[in-house]
């Protein structure tokens, strides 16, 4: 996954989410990390689009990716600590 383009064009949420959708189900550790990162970046641009992406692809996403994205949407943090949940 090339995240440079996603980072430099983070305003193009639809394009970024299309790339993410193509990677759903790939269980390579680095792909999962990149997918999680890309979704977190997009959640700052369009949280509703990322929430819809999670609804559409949630079951096929790695548990780590789902957890990190749900945390980011709910708390603004990838891994909330303590009483922030």
C-alpha atoms as one frame of an Amber mdcrd trajectory, in Angstrom:
protein
   0.000   0.000   0.000   1.403   3.350  -0.949   0.288   5.788   1.723   2.207
   8.787   0.390  -0.552   9.601  -2.058  -3.227   9.167   0.615  -1.352  11.470
   2.949  -0.839  14.202   0.393  -4.458  13.986  -0.860  -6.242  13.359   2.418
  -9.071  15.610   1.237  -9.992  12.987  -1.362 -11.778  10.674   1.075 -13.679
   8.649  -1.527 -10.493   7.795  -3.396  -8.670   6.865  -0.203 -11.523   4.670
   1.008 -11.632   2.903  -2.373  -7.956   1.986  -1.923  -8.710   0.833   1.634
 -11.615  -1.301   0.407  -9.294  -3.073  -2.021  -7.084  -4.063   0.915  -9.792
  -5.376   3.217  -9.097  -9.019   3.985  -5.334  -8.826   3.368  -3.879 -10.258
   6.568  -0.305  -9.078   6.059   0.717  -7.219   9.223   2.110  -4.206   7.367
  -0.998  -3.944   5.180  -3.208  -4.007   8.283  -1.085  -1.275   9.890  -1.214
   0.832   6.732  -4.950   0.322   6.393  -5.500   1.345  10.003  -3.322   4.429
   9.544  -5.086   5.460   6.340  -8.514   5.093   7.944  -7.437   7.138  10.971
  -6.222   9.926   8.689  -9.486   9.857   6.763 -11.502   9.923   9.985 -10.142
  13.413  10.660 -11.428  14.520   7.236 -14.776  12.743   7.103 -15.674  10.685
  10.185 -19.109   9.781   8.794 -17.567   8.246   5.660 -15.158   6.198   7.780
 -17.994   5.068  10.048 -19.927   3.961   6.953 -16.807   2.142   5.711 -16.599
   0.282   9.028 -20.292  -0.637   8.760 -19.782  -1.937   5.223 -16.508  -3.809
   5.798 -16.377  -4.342   9.563 -16.663  -8.118   9.579 -13.879  -8.524   7.005
 -11.475  -6.097   8.720  -8.823  -7.333  11.106  -9.925  -6.971  14.736  -7.036
  -4.564  15.385  -8.122  -2.288  12.537 -11.768  -2.267  13.678 -10.772  -1.573
  17.287  -8.383   1.270  16.429 -10.863   2.930  14.072 -13.779   2.621  16.474
 -11.597   4.098  19.223 -10.519   6.965  16.959 -14.092   7.775  15.968 -15.383
   7.519  19.546 -12.535   9.178  21.478 -10.257  10.823  18.930  -7.443   8.482
  20.012  -6.056   5.304  18.475  -5.582   3.614  21.850  -7.406   5.424  24.668
  -6.051   4.721  28.147  -7.716   4.598  31.510 -11.168   6.117  31.893 -11.312
   7.641  28.411 -13.380   4.768  27.008
